[in-house]
């Protein structure tokens, strides 16, 4: 029997190839570069991401499907690629001076960052549940290693192990869900699932249980309550540059996949899945914000804040339809900018490997490092959702999508939660400007690359806060296929 | 007729899997896992997936578990008391409660399974005509070409990750 190999349409893969080759090149390049020239590796990573962005922009508007729908090229995928590239570029800038310049593992670090970006891209573009799962595994495997990158630190080891065990647990739920959906519909390809459900027969319980298990798997990845247990420990223990990457990247990728699976493939089941997600959203927002109130470690505080933000994004998912999906995409950009910006400030302020992790460490910095402190204040305002920042616009769009979808109660709960969150986001700002430092620390020049990351994020946060129109328009185009 | 084989194999798989987490000695746990793999391989045979069944035994029961046993013996992992002897009974009960809920949910799902699955194109006649192994090979290089290639990158990441974490500083 002869085998006819399928003709591969390369267009859907085009934006991924630079990232994949960048990851490989970082590994190989590390072998040949002399010890003093290691700065070339992150530069290579940045170049491959820039190339991927150019390809994505060039392909904007094209709709194609690769072999058996494995990877889909549409505006939604391309928009997500741009978000991931942004996250990845800012994370590489953060890491350049954070990693010990003489560390032997530079090649591996950047190649794992690039490969996890590739995993995120596969999650957003997967037209087949199997590809989404493989993307998730690619992202997670790379992150398990990155969490444990500081081998000498016990907390880093703990973070890696915890993330690995709970991640594997979550993956098995996800796989079980896929298997049940396959049993119920006879396919794992999203377009065929849509076609199968189109004839309006009532969904079998098997399909519903499969969808529920899938939701549990996603719940772990977006750190929604009650699947959030790992988040604070992992985010606190991982190296700060990795925490920044995870906090923005994993969430963006998981929500892109959630939109693709729940809003694009299973909208017919919305009546059934919106109720559990409603509960998850309320629990996640409330618990995240309340526990963040009592945190003194700034990484832990941002970890709980990331849980709360997952809750806001779930509100948009419940609202559903085109407005919900649009607000998710907009919020992901705002969320990435403000979180990476805040972490960039933390890294830029570190002195001789001593990170400022407790809120009290920030006392008096407002006058000693005026620009960085002002940027930190801006990111905190944005996280709290105060104008004129991207965070404010993002929340505005999410809550108006909720109102449009007749989920007034969710919008009210969300706004109340935002009010609570103002307290803990403004605490570092108050400490920076109002408190006297307990001990004088020597001023050390900050890493130039981290300053770039701060500047880019601050610019973006203001830009999309003051002039959100263009980004919103792009987001709306990206989900046009949803209709409504 | 299938039930005669299915029920004992499924019970064996579940029982040995329970032993993996309940036994005290890590070596017994690993051996119980070998039992699980054999039971699963029997279930695959029942589904006429001969290739997967054989691979399950060769790779999991053979290669991977032998490696596990080596590691356990070399590291001389201590004997942990099983969970019910530790004093966190509330958590154990909570866990068991959640497991019961999940089992119940699945039972309801399968019980009300009115449309009994979807008849796919891969009936046993078709599989036997093409050949079990050949069919898997064909699918990997046609329909599942892209997922197959993605897997190679995932394996590369796993190798790099293991190298990074295991290397001395």
Boltz contact constraints between the chains, C-beta under 6 A:
constraints:
  - contact:
      token1: [A, 6]
      token2: [B, 142]
      max_distance: 6.0
  - contact:
      token1: [A, 67]
      token2: [B, 145]
      max_distance: 6.0
  - contact:
      token1: [A, 67]
      token2: [B, 146]
      max_distance: 6.0
  - contact:
      token1: [A, 68]
      token2: [B, 143]
      max_distance: 6.0
  - contact:
      token1: [A, 70]
      token2: [B, 146]
      max_distance: 6.0
  - contact:
      token1: [A, 105]
      token2: [B, 164]
      max_distance: 6.0
  - contact:
      token1: [A, 108]
      token2: [B, 160]
      max_distance: 6.0
  - contact:
      token1: [A, 108]
      token2: [B, 164]
      max_distance: 6.0
  - contact:
      token1: [A, 115]
      token2: [B, 157]
      max_distance: 6.0
  - contact:
      token1: [A, 130]
      token2: [B, 147]
      max_distance: 6.0
  - contact:
      token1: [A, 131]
      token2: [B, 147]
      max_distance: 6.0
  - contact:
      token1: [A, 134]
      token2: [B, 147]
      max_distance: 6.0
  - contact:
      token1: [A, 134]
      token2: [B, 150]
      max_distance: 6.0
  - contact:
      token1: [A, 137]
      token2: [B, 154]
      max_distance: 6.0
  - contact:
      token1: [A, 138]
      token2: [B, 154]
      max_distance: 6.0
  - contact:
      token1: [A, 141]
      token2: [B, 157]
      max_distance: 6.0
  - contact:
      token1: [A, 141]
      token2: [B, 158]
      max_distance: 6.0
  - contact:
      token1: [A, 142]
      token2: [B, 157]
      max_distance: 6.0
  - contact:
      token1: [A, 145]
      token2: [B, 161]
      max_distance: 6.0
  - contact:
      token1: [A, 145]
      token2: [B, 164]
      max_distance: 6.0
  - contact:
      token1: [A, 148]
      token2: [B, 165]
      max_distance: 6.0
  - contact:
      token1: [A, 183]
      token2: [B, 117]
      max_distance: 6.0
  - contact:
      token1: [A, 186]
      token2: [B, 118]
      max_distance: 6.0
  - contact:
      token1: [A, 186]
      token2: [B, 120]
      max_distance: 6.0
  - contact:
      token1: [A, 204]
      token2: [B, 115]
      max_distance: 6.0
  - contact:
      token1: [A, 205]
      token2: [B, 109]
      max_distance: 6.0
  - contact:
      token1: [A, 205]
      token2: [B, 112]
      max_distance: 6.0
  - contact:
      token1: [A, 206]
      token2: [B, 109]
      max_distance: 6.0
  - contact:
      token1: [A, 206]
      token2: [B, 113]
      max_distance: 6.0
  - contact:
      token1: [A, 209]
      token2: [B, 109]
      max_distance: 6.0
